[in-house]
Amino acid sequence: MNIKDATEQIEGAIRAYLSRDEHGLLRIPFRMQRPIIMLGPPGVGKTAVVAQIAEELDINFVSYSITHHTRQSALGLPFIAQEEFEGESYSVSEYTMSEIIAAVYRAREASGVAEGILFLDEVNCVSETLAPAMLQFLQYKTFGMHRMPEGWAIVCAGNPPEYNRAAREFDPAMLDRLMRIDVDPNLQVWQEYAAAHGVHPAVTTYLDAKPGSFYKVRAAARGSKIVTSRGWEDLSRMLQAYEAEGMVPPASLPGRYLQDPEVSEDFGVYYELFRKYEDDYKVTDILAGRAGAEIAKRAAAAPFDERVALVGLLLDAMLERAHGAIELEEALRLARKDLLDMKGALGRSESPVEVVDRRVAAVSSEGTVGKKVRGQVGDRSVIKAERLRVLRGVRAAVARGAAEGKGSFDAAKASFNAECKAQAQLVKEATAALDAGFLFLDGAFGKDSQESLIYVTKLSADPVLIRLVSEHGSKEFMKHNKSLLFTERGLGLLEEIKALEE
Protein backbone atom coordinates (compact mmCIF):
# COMPACT_ATOMS: atom_id res chain seq x y z
CA MET A 1 0.00 0.00 0.00
CA ASN A 2 1.10 3.61 -0.33
CA ILE A 3 2.46 5.61 2.59
CA LYS A 4 -0.78 7.60 3.01
CA ASP A 5 -2.87 4.45 3.51
CA ALA A 6 -0.17 3.06 5.81
CA THR A 7 -0.29 6.24 7.88
CA GLU A 8 -4.05 5.96 8.31
CA GLN A 9 -3.78 2.31 9.39
CA ILE A 10 -0.96 2.97 11.86
CA GLU A 11 -2.70 6.00 13.36
CA GLY A 12 -5.91 4.00 13.70
CA ALA A 13 -4.09 1.15 15.45
CA ILE A 14 -2.33 3.50 17.89
CA ARG A 15 -5.59 5.30 18.69
CA ALA A 16 -7.08 1.90 19.45
CA TYR A 17 -4.08 0.96 21.61
CA LEU A 18 -4.46 4.18 23.64
CA SER A 19 -8.25 3.89 23.99
CA ARG A 20 -9.49 3.47 27.57
CA ASP A 21 -12.89 2.48 28.98
CA GLU A 22 -14.95 4.28 31.61
CA HIS A 23 -12.72 2.77 34.34
CA GLY A 24 -9.55 4.14 32.76
CA LEU A 25 -8.45 0.66 31.63
CA LEU A 26 -6.99 0.03 28.20
CA ARG A 27 -9.57 -1.50 25.89
CA ILE A 28 -6.81 -3.63 24.36
CA PRO A 29 -4.62 -4.94 27.22
CA PHE A 30 -1.02 -3.80 26.90
CA ARG A 31 0.30 -7.37 26.57
CA MET A 32 -2.03 -7.94 23.58
CA GLN A 33 -1.00 -4.83 21.67
CA ARG A 34 1.01 -6.12 18.75
CA PRO A 35 4.05 -4.11 17.68
CA ILE A 36 3.52 -2.64 14.22
CA ILE A 37 6.15 -3.33 11.59
CA MET A 38 6.37 -1.43 8.30
CA LEU A 39 8.33 -3.18 5.59
CA GLY A 40 9.23 -1.30 2.45
CA PRO A 41 12.08 -0.04 0.27
CA PRO A 42 14.43 2.64 1.66
CA GLY A 43 13.54 6.31 1.62
CA VAL A 44 9.74 6.08 1.24
CA GLY A 45 9.09 8.07 4.43
CA LYS A 46 8.53 5.40 7.07
CA THR A 47 10.22 7.33 9.88
CA ALA A 48 8.65 10.65 8.90
CA VAL A 49 5.07 9.39 8.95
CA VAL A 50 5.42 7.82 12.40
CA ALA A 51 6.81 11.11 13.77
CA GLN A 52 3.91 12.88 12.07
CA ILE A 53 1.40 10.52 13.73
CA ALA A 54 2.93 11.20 17.16
CA GLU A 55 2.64 14.94 16.54
CA GLU A 56 -0.97 14.60 15.38
CA LEU A 57 -1.88 12.57 18.48
CA ASP A 58 0.15 14.95 20.69
CA ILE A 59 2.18 12.15 22.26
CA ASN A 60 5.91 11.47 22.68
CA PHE A 61 8.11 10.13 19.90
CA VAL A 62 11.37 8.29 20.61
CA SER A 63 13.32 6.95 17.64
CA TYR A 64 16.25 4.55 17.44
CA SER A 65 18.04 2.80 14.61
CA ILE A 66 18.49 -0.62 16.11
CA THR A 67 21.58 -1.42 14.00
CA HIS A 68 23.48 1.20 16.03
CA HIS A 69 23.03 -0.82 19.20
CA THR A 70 25.03 -3.59 20.79
CA ARG A 71 23.49 -6.21 23.03
CA GLN A 72 24.75 -4.28 26.06
CA SER A 73 23.26 -0.89 25.12
CA ALA A 74 19.90 -2.42 24.22
CA LEU A 75 19.66 -4.98 27.01
CA GLY A 76 21.63 -3.15 29.72
CA LEU A 77 24.89 -3.99 31.48
CA PRO A 78 25.04 -7.00 33.84
CA PHE A 79 25.89 -6.57 37.50
CA ILE A 80 25.95 -8.86 40.53
CA ALA A 81 23.23 -8.40 43.15
CA GLN A 82 22.60 -10.29 46.39
CA GLU A 83 19.27 -12.01 46.97
CA GLU A 84 18.00 -14.38 49.67
CA PHE A 85 16.07 -17.55 48.90
CA GLU A 86 14.83 -19.86 51.70
CA GLY A 87 17.23 -18.32 54.17
CA GLU A 88 20.28 -18.59 51.93
CA SER A 89 22.05 -15.60 50.29
CA TYR A 90 22.94 -15.88 46.59
CA SER A 91 24.80 -13.76 44.05
CA VAL A 92 22.42 -13.08 41.16
CA SER A 93 23.05 -11.53 37.75
CA GLU A 94 20.83 -8.51 37.05
CA TYR A 95 20.86 -5.86 34.34
CA THR A 96 20.87 -2.10 34.33
CA MET A 97 18.03 -0.43 32.44
CA SER A 98 18.23 -0.55 28.66
CA GLU A 99 19.27 2.73 27.02
CA ILE A 100 16.16 2.48 24.84
CA ILE A 101 13.69 2.03 27.68
CA ALA A 102 15.47 4.73 29.71
CA ALA A 103 14.95 7.12 26.77
CA VAL A 104 11.22 6.36 26.90
CA TYR A 105 11.03 7.26 30.59
CA ARG A 106 13.09 10.41 30.04
CA ALA A 107 10.69 11.53 27.29
CA ARG A 108 7.70 10.99 29.59
CA GLU A 109 9.25 13.07 32.34
CA ALA A 110 10.42 15.86 30.05
CA SER A 111 7.03 16.32 28.35
CA GLY A 112 4.67 15.47 31.19
CA VAL A 113 2.78 13.25 28.72
CA ALA A 114 2.52 9.56 29.64
CA GLU A 115 1.81 8.13 26.17
CA GLY A 116 4.09 7.83 23.18
CA ILE A 117 5.51 5.86 20.27
CA LEU A 118 8.83 4.03 20.34
CA PHE A 119 10.07 3.76 16.76
CA LEU A 120 12.75 1.19 15.97
CA ASP A 121 14.25 1.42 12.49
CA GLU A 122 16.03 -1.36 10.58
CA VAL A 123 14.65 -3.86 13.06
CA ASN A 124 15.27 -6.85 10.79
CA CYS A 125 18.98 -5.98 10.48
CA VAL A 126 20.00 -6.57 14.10
CA SER A 127 23.23 -8.40 14.85
CA GLU A 128 23.22 -12.11 15.69
CA THR A 129 24.02 -11.35 19.34
CA LEU A 130 21.17 -8.86 19.69
CA ALA A 131 18.53 -10.82 17.74
CA PRO A 132 17.25 -12.99 20.67
CA ALA A 133 16.84 -9.95 22.93
CA MET A 134 15.08 -8.09 20.11
CA LEU A 135 12.63 -10.93 19.56
CA GLN A 136 11.94 -11.04 23.30
CA PHE A 137 11.27 -7.31 23.28
CA LEU A 138 8.83 -7.51 20.38
CA GLN A 139 6.95 -10.38 22.03
CA TYR A 140 6.92 -9.25 25.66
CA LYS A 141 7.87 -5.54 25.51
CA THR A 142 10.78 -6.10 27.89
CA PHE A 143 14.53 -5.71 27.64
CA GLY A 144 16.05 -7.84 30.38
CA MET A 145 14.15 -7.08 33.59
CA HIS A 146 12.76 -3.76 32.43
CA ARG A 147 9.40 -3.36 30.74
CA MET A 148 8.03 -0.67 28.44
CA PRO A 149 5.55 1.56 30.27
CA GLU A 150 1.87 1.09 29.51
CA GLY A 151 0.54 3.59 26.97
CA TRP A 152 3.52 3.29 24.62
CA ALA A 153 3.11 1.74 21.19
CA ILE A 154 6.00 0.03 19.43
CA VAL A 155 6.36 0.75 15.71
CA CYS A 156 9.19 -0.84 13.75
CA ALA A 157 10.46 -0.40 10.21
CA GLY A 158 12.66 -2.45 7.98
CA ASN A 159 13.74 -3.03 4.40
CA PRO A 160 12.90 -6.34 2.69
CA PRO A 161 15.99 -8.51 2.02
CA GLU A 162 16.00 -7.60 -1.68
CA TYR A 163 16.87 -4.00 -0.71
CA ASN A 164 19.27 -4.71 2.14
CA ARG A 165 21.72 -7.63 2.23
CA ALA A 166 21.91 -7.40 6.04
CA ALA A 167 18.13 -7.85 6.41
CA ARG A 168 16.60 -11.17 7.33
CA GLU A 169 13.08 -12.51 7.03
CA PHE A 170 11.00 -12.92 10.18
CA ASP A 171 9.87 -16.47 10.76
CA PRO A 172 6.10 -17.16 10.61
CA ALA A 173 5.80 -17.55 14.39
CA MET A 174 7.33 -14.11 14.89
CA LEU A 175 5.13 -12.47 12.25
CA ASP A 176 2.10 -13.92 14.04
CA ARG A 177 2.98 -11.61 16.95
CA LEU A 178 3.32 -8.46 14.81
CA MET A 179 0.99 -6.23 12.80
CA ARG A 180 2.66 -6.15 9.40
CA ILE A 181 2.18 -3.29 6.92
CA ASP A 182 3.92 -3.34 3.53
CA VAL A 183 4.67 0.08 2.02
CA ASP A 184 5.47 0.99 -1.58
CA PRO A 185 6.55 4.34 -3.07
CA ASN A 186 3.77 6.42 -4.66
CA LEU A 187 4.46 9.72 -6.41
CA GLN A 188 0.92 11.12 -6.20
CA VAL A 189 0.76 10.62 -2.45
CA TRP A 190 4.25 12.08 -2.00
CA GLN A 191 3.32 15.13 -4.08
CA GLU A 192 0.44 15.83 -1.68
CA TYR A 193 2.92 15.67 1.19
CA ALA A 194 5.39 17.85 -0.72
CA ALA A 195 2.79 20.56 -1.40
CA ALA A 196 1.88 20.72 2.30
CA HIS A 197 5.50 20.70 3.56
CA GLY A 198 7.15 23.30 1.38
CA VAL A 199 9.24 21.05 -0.86
CA HIS A 200 11.09 23.15 -3.45
CA PRO A 201 8.87 23.80 -6.50
CA ALA A 202 11.72 22.84 -8.83
CA VAL A 203 11.55 19.32 -7.35
CA THR A 204 7.76 18.98 -7.47
CA THR A 205 7.41 20.37 -11.00
CA TYR A 206 10.27 18.24 -12.32
CA LEU A 207 8.56 15.13 -10.95
CA ASP A 208 5.23 16.25 -12.39
CA ALA A 209 6.88 16.30 -15.81
CA LYS A 210 9.04 13.16 -15.29
CA PRO A 211 7.30 10.85 -12.81
CA GLY A 212 9.57 7.94 -13.77
CA SER A 213 12.47 9.68 -12.02
CA PHE A 214 10.75 9.73 -8.60
CA TYR A 215 11.97 6.43 -7.18
CA LYS A 216 14.70 4.06 -8.35
CA VAL A 217 16.50 1.41 -6.36
CA ARG A 218 18.45 -0.96 -8.55
CA ALA A 219 21.82 -2.62 -8.79
CA ALA A 220 24.26 -1.53 -11.50
CA ALA A 221 27.62 -2.78 -12.74
CA ARG A 222 29.44 0.10 -11.05
CA GLY A 223 27.43 0.35 -7.85
CA SER A 224 23.78 0.76 -6.92
CA LYS A 225 21.59 3.51 -8.36
CA ILE A 226 19.30 4.93 -5.70
CA VAL A 227 16.76 7.76 -5.98
CA THR A 228 14.23 8.01 -3.14
CA SER A 229 11.63 10.43 -1.81
CA ARG A 230 13.98 11.08 1.12
CA GLY A 231 16.70 12.10 -1.35
CA TRP A 232 14.35 14.50 -3.15
CA GLU A 233 13.24 16.14 0.08
CA ASP A 234 16.78 16.48 1.45
CA LEU A 235 17.91 17.99 -1.86
CA SER A 236 14.97 20.39 -1.69
CA ARG A 237 16.00 21.68 1.75
CA MET A 238 19.57 22.19 0.60
CA LEU A 239 18.47 24.12 -2.51
CA GLN A 240 16.25 26.34 -0.36
CA ALA A 241 19.10 27.02 2.07
CA TYR A 242 21.49 27.95 -0.76
CA GLU A 243 18.91 30.30 -2.27
CA ALA A 244 18.10 31.90 1.09
CA GLU A 245 21.79 32.69 1.54
CA GLY A 246 22.05 34.13 -1.97
CA MET A 247 24.37 31.33 -3.11
CA VAL A 248 24.27 29.44 -6.40
CA PRO A 249 24.08 25.67 -5.77
CA PRO A 250 27.01 23.81 -7.40
CA ALA A 251 26.19 21.70 -10.45
CA SER A 252 27.30 18.61 -8.52
CA LEU A 253 24.76 19.13 -5.69
CA PRO A 254 21.91 16.98 -7.08
CA GLY A 255 24.31 14.04 -7.42
CA ARG A 256 24.98 14.15 -3.68
CA TYR A 257 21.33 13.23 -3.02
CA LEU A 258 20.19 11.46 -6.20
CA GLN A 259 22.49 8.50 -6.72
CA ASP A 260 21.63 7.95 -10.36
CA PRO A 261 23.77 9.99 -12.80
CA GLU A 262 21.03 10.22 -15.44
CA VAL A 263 18.43 11.56 -13.00
CA SER A 264 20.78 13.92 -11.16
CA GLU A 265 22.18 15.41 -14.39
CA ASP A 266 18.72 15.77 -15.90
CA PHE A 267 17.40 17.50 -12.78
CA GLY A 268 20.45 19.78 -12.72
CA VAL A 269 19.63 20.98 -16.24
CA TYR A 270 15.97 21.44 -15.31
CA TYR A 271 16.88 23.40 -12.16
CA GLU A 272 18.87 25.90 -14.25
CA LEU A 273 15.84 26.37 -16.52
CA PHE A 274 13.58 26.70 -13.50
CA ARG A 275 15.68 29.53 -12.09
CA LYS A 276 15.45 31.22 -15.49
CA TYR A 277 11.64 30.89 -15.44
CA GLU A 278 11.70 32.40 -11.95
CA ASP A 279 13.46 35.47 -13.33
CA ASP A 280 11.37 35.71 -16.49
CA TYR A 281 7.93 35.33 -14.94
CA LYS A 282 7.31 38.05 -12.38
CA VAL A 283 5.41 35.88 -9.89
CA THR A 284 5.10 38.71 -7.37
CA ASP A 285 3.45 40.85 -10.06
CA ILE A 286 1.14 37.99 -11.05
CA LEU A 287 -0.08 37.47 -7.47
CA ALA A 288 -0.47 41.22 -7.01
CA GLY A 289 -2.68 41.36 -10.11
CA ARG A 290 -0.14 43.45 -12.03
CA ALA A 291 0.99 40.89 -14.62
CA GLY A 292 1.42 42.43 -18.04
CA ALA A 293 -0.03 41.06 -21.28
CA GLU A 294 3.43 39.92 -22.40
CA ILE A 295 3.80 37.54 -19.45
CA ALA A 296 0.38 36.01 -20.09
CA LYS A 297 1.17 35.69 -23.79
CA ARG A 298 4.49 33.95 -23.09
CA ALA A 299 2.80 31.54 -20.66
CA ALA A 300 0.13 30.65 -23.22
CA ALA A 301 2.77 29.81 -25.84
CA ALA A 302 5.12 27.96 -23.43
CA PRO A 303 5.88 24.21 -23.72
CA PHE A 304 4.43 21.82 -21.14
CA ASP A 305 7.38 21.67 -18.73
CA GLU A 306 7.61 25.47 -18.64
CA ARG A 307 3.91 25.73 -17.84
CA VAL A 308 4.28 23.19 -15.04
CA ALA A 309 7.25 25.16 -13.68
CA LEU A 310 5.18 28.36 -13.69
CA VAL A 311 2.41 26.65 -11.74
CA GLY A 312 5.04 25.47 -9.24
CA LEU A 313 6.40 28.99 -8.84
CA LEU A 314 2.90 30.37 -8.24
CA LEU A 315 2.15 27.57 -5.78
CA ASP A 316 5.33 28.14 -3.78
CA ALA A 317 4.78 31.90 -3.55
CA MET A 318 1.09 31.49 -2.68
CA LEU A 319 1.69 28.95 0.07
CA GLU A 320 4.41 31.16 1.55
CA ARG A 321 1.85 33.98 1.84
CA ALA A 322 -0.82 31.69 3.29
CA HIS A 323 1.52 30.18 5.89
CA GLY A 324 2.84 33.58 6.91
CA ALA A 325 -0.69 34.89 7.55
CA ILE A 326 -2.15 31.83 9.28
CA GLU A 327 0.87 30.87 11.39
CA LEU A 328 1.00 34.44 12.71
CA GLU A 329 -2.74 34.22 13.39
CA GLU A 330 -2.18 31.04 15.43
CA ALA A 331 0.69 32.70 17.31
CA LEU A 332 -1.48 35.73 18.12
CA ARG A 333 -4.21 33.50 19.55
CA LEU A 334 -1.67 32.08 21.99
CA ALA A 335 -0.10 35.48 22.69
CA ARG A 336 -3.55 36.92 23.49
CA LYS A 337 -3.91 34.30 26.23
CA ASP A 338 -0.41 35.23 27.44
CA LEU A 339 -1.49 38.87 27.76
CA LEU A 340 -4.69 38.02 29.62
CA ASP A 341 -2.73 35.77 32.01
CA MET A 342 -0.24 38.60 32.68
CA LYS A 343 -2.84 41.36 33.02
CA GLY A 344 -3.16 41.26 36.79
CA ALA A 345 0.57 40.89 37.41
CA LEU A 346 1.40 43.78 35.07
CA GLY A 347 -0.89 46.07 37.04
CA ARG A 348 0.52 45.07 40.43
CA SER A 349 4.21 44.63 39.75
CA GLU A 350 6.79 47.34 40.27
CA SER A 351 8.86 45.63 37.54
CA PRO A 352 6.39 44.84 34.72
CA VAL A 353 9.25 44.01 32.33
CA GLU A 354 10.20 41.12 34.63
CA VAL A 355 6.62 39.82 34.39
CA VAL A 356 6.93 39.63 30.58
CA ASP A 357 10.45 38.19 30.86
CA ARG A 358 9.11 35.34 32.99
CA ARG A 359 6.42 34.63 30.43
CA VAL A 360 8.96 34.66 27.59
CA ALA A 361 11.17 32.25 29.52
CA ALA A 362 8.21 29.93 30.20
CA VAL A 363 7.18 29.87 26.53
CA SER A 364 10.80 29.36 25.41
CA SER A 365 11.14 26.30 27.65
CA GLU A 366 7.92 24.67 26.47
CA GLY A 367 8.37 21.44 24.58
CA THR A 368 6.37 20.48 21.52
CA VAL A 369 4.50 17.57 23.12
CA GLY A 370 1.31 18.20 25.07
CA LYS A 371 1.02 21.86 24.02
CA LYS A 372 -0.96 21.50 20.80
CA VAL A 373 -4.05 23.69 20.51
CA ARG A 374 -7.13 21.92 19.17
CA GLY A 375 -7.60 22.63 15.49
CA GLN A 376 -4.23 24.34 15.16
CA VAL A 377 -2.57 24.17 11.74
CA GLY A 378 0.89 25.15 10.55
CA ASP A 379 4.43 24.49 11.69
CA ARG A 380 4.41 24.43 15.49
CA SER A 381 8.02 25.57 15.72
CA VAL A 382 7.24 28.58 13.49
CA ILE A 383 4.15 29.39 15.55
CA LYS A 384 6.23 29.25 18.73
CA ALA A 385 8.90 31.51 17.21
CA GLU A 386 6.23 34.04 16.12
CA ARG A 387 4.61 33.93 19.55
CA LEU A 388 7.97 34.70 21.17
CA ARG A 389 8.59 37.54 18.70
CA VAL A 390 5.21 39.07 19.60
CA LEU A 391 5.94 38.72 23.33
CA ARG A 392 9.35 40.34 22.92
CA GLY A 393 7.62 43.21 21.13
CA VAL A 394 5.26 43.46 24.10
CA ARG A 395 8.26 43.55 26.43
CA ALA A 396 9.81 46.44 24.52
CA ALA A 397 6.48 48.31 24.59
CA VAL A 398 6.11 47.74 28.34
CA ALA A 399 9.66 48.99 28.93
CA ARG A 400 8.93 52.16 26.92
CA GLY A 401 5.63 52.61 28.68
CA ALA A 402 7.28 52.36 32.10
CA ALA A 403 9.85 54.98 31.10
CA GLU A 404 7.08 57.31 29.89
CA GLY A 405 4.80 56.72 32.87
CA LYS A 406 2.12 54.85 30.87
CA GLY A 407 0.08 51.90 32.10
CA SER A 408 1.90 48.61 31.51
CA PHE A 409 -1.08 46.63 30.27
CA ASP A 410 -2.20 49.44 27.98
CA ALA A 411 1.28 49.52 26.43
CA ALA A 412 1.26 45.74 26.05
CA LYS A 413 -2.20 45.80 24.46
CA ALA A 414 -1.17 48.53 21.99
CA SER A 415 1.80 46.44 20.84
CA PHE A 416 -0.40 43.35 20.48
CA ASN A 417 -3.06 45.29 18.54
CA ALA A 418 -0.41 46.54 16.12
CA GLU A 419 0.57 42.90 15.43
CA CYS A 420 -3.10 42.01 14.87
CA LYS A 421 -3.43 44.86 12.38
CA ALA A 422 -0.32 43.67 10.51
CA GLN A 423 -1.67 40.12 10.45
CA ALA A 424 -5.00 41.32 9.04
CA GLN A 425 -3.08 42.99 6.22
CA LEU A 426 -1.21 39.73 5.52
CA VAL A 427 -4.54 37.90 5.27
CA LYS A 428 -5.92 40.55 2.90
CA GLU A 429 -2.85 40.28 0.66
CA ALA A 430 -2.91 36.47 0.73
CA THR A 431 -6.57 36.15 -0.25
CA ALA A 432 -6.14 38.78 -2.98
CA ALA A 433 -3.09 36.86 -4.27
CA LEU A 434 -5.11 33.65 -4.32
CA ASP A 435 -7.76 35.23 -6.54
CA ALA A 436 -5.14 36.94 -8.73
CA GLY A 437 -3.30 33.67 -9.39
CA PHE A 438 -6.42 31.94 -10.65
CA LEU A 439 -7.43 34.93 -12.79
CA PHE A 440 -3.97 34.92 -14.41
CA LEU A 441 -4.12 31.19 -15.17
CA ASP A 442 -7.62 31.53 -16.61
CA GLY A 443 -6.51 34.45 -18.75
CA ALA A 444 -3.39 32.69 -20.04
CA PHE A 445 -4.69 29.15 -20.52
CA GLY A 446 -8.50 29.43 -20.50
CA LYS A 447 -11.06 28.59 -17.86
CA ASP A 448 -10.83 25.15 -16.21
CA SER A 449 -7.46 24.59 -17.88
CA GLN A 450 -5.11 21.75 -16.99
CA GLU A 451 -2.81 24.31 -15.34
CA SER A 452 -5.62 25.64 -13.11
CA LEU A 453 -6.57 22.06 -12.21
CA ILE A 454 -3.00 21.25 -11.13
CA TYR A 455 -2.86 24.49 -9.16
CA VAL A 456 -6.10 24.02 -7.23
CA THR A 457 -5.32 20.34 -6.59
CA LYS A 458 -1.99 21.15 -4.96
CA LEU A 459 -3.41 24.09 -3.03
CA SER A 460 -6.20 21.88 -1.68
CA ALA A 461 -3.62 19.48 -0.21
CA ASP A 462 -2.33 22.17 2.16
CA PRO A 463 -4.31 22.44 5.44
CA VAL A 464 -3.00 25.95 6.11
CA LEU A 465 -4.30 27.21 2.76
CA ILE A 466 -7.65 25.55 3.47
CA ARG A 467 -7.77 27.36 6.84
CA LEU A 468 -7.12 30.67 5.07
CA VAL A 469 -10.00 30.08 2.64
CA SER A 470 -12.42 28.75 5.26
CA GLU A 471 -11.86 31.69 7.62
CA HIS A 472 -11.29 34.53 5.16
CA GLY A 473 -12.75 33.38 1.84
CA SER A 474 -11.65 33.35 -1.80
CA LYS A 475 -14.20 33.50 -4.57
CA GLU A 476 -11.82 32.17 -7.22
CA PHE A 477 -10.55 29.27 -5.11
CA MET A 478 -14.10 28.14 -4.31
CA LYS A 479 -15.07 28.34 -7.98
CA HIS A 480 -12.07 26.31 -9.15
CA ASN A 481 -12.34 23.86 -6.27
CA LYS A 482 -15.93 23.18 -7.32
CA SER A 483 -14.68 22.44 -10.85
CA LEU A 484 -12.10 20.07 -9.34
CA LEU A 485 -14.80 18.16 -7.48
CA PHE A 486 -16.82 17.81 -10.69
CA THR A 487 -13.69 16.56 -12.49
CA GLU A 488 -12.93 14.01 -9.79
CA ARG A 489 -16.55 12.81 -9.79
CA GLY A 490 -16.42 12.49 -13.57
CA LEU A 491 -13.27 10.40 -13.38
CA GLY A 492 -14.91 8.23 -10.74
CA LEU A 493 -17.93 7.67 -12.99
CA LEU A 494 -15.64 6.72 -15.87
CA GLU A 495 -13.97 4.10 -13.69
CA GLU A 496 -17.39 2.73 -12.70
CA ILE A 497 -18.44 2.56 -16.38
CA LYS A 498 -15.22 0.71 -17.28
CA ALA A 499 -15.86 -1.77 -14.47
CA LEU A 500 -19.39 -2.43 -15.73
CA GLU A 501 -18.14 -2.95 -19.29
CA GLU A 502 -15.66 -5.55 -18.10
Secondary structure by P-SEA (a helix, b strand, c coil): ccaaaaaaaaaaaaaaaaccccccccccccccccbbbbbccccccaaaaaaaaaaaacbbbbbbccccccccccccbbbbbbbbcccbbbbbbbbcccaaaaaaaaaaaacccccbbbbbcccccccccaaaaaaaaaaccccccccccccbbbbbbbbcccccccbbbbcaaaaaacbbbbbbbbaaaaaaaaaaccccaaaaaaaaacccccbbbbbccccbbbbcaaaaaaaaaaaaaaaaacccccccccccccccaaaaaaaaaaaaaaaaaaaacaaaaaaaccccaaaaaaaaaccaaaaaaaaaaaaaaaaaaaaaaaaaaaaaaaaaaaaaaaaaaaaccccaaaaaaaaaaaaaaccccccccccccccaaaaaaaaaaaaaaaaaaaaaaaaacccaaaaaaaaaaaaaaaaaaaaaaaaaaaaaaaaaaaaacccccaaaaaaaaaaaacaaaaaaaaacccaaaaaaaaaaaaaaaaaaaaaaaaaaac
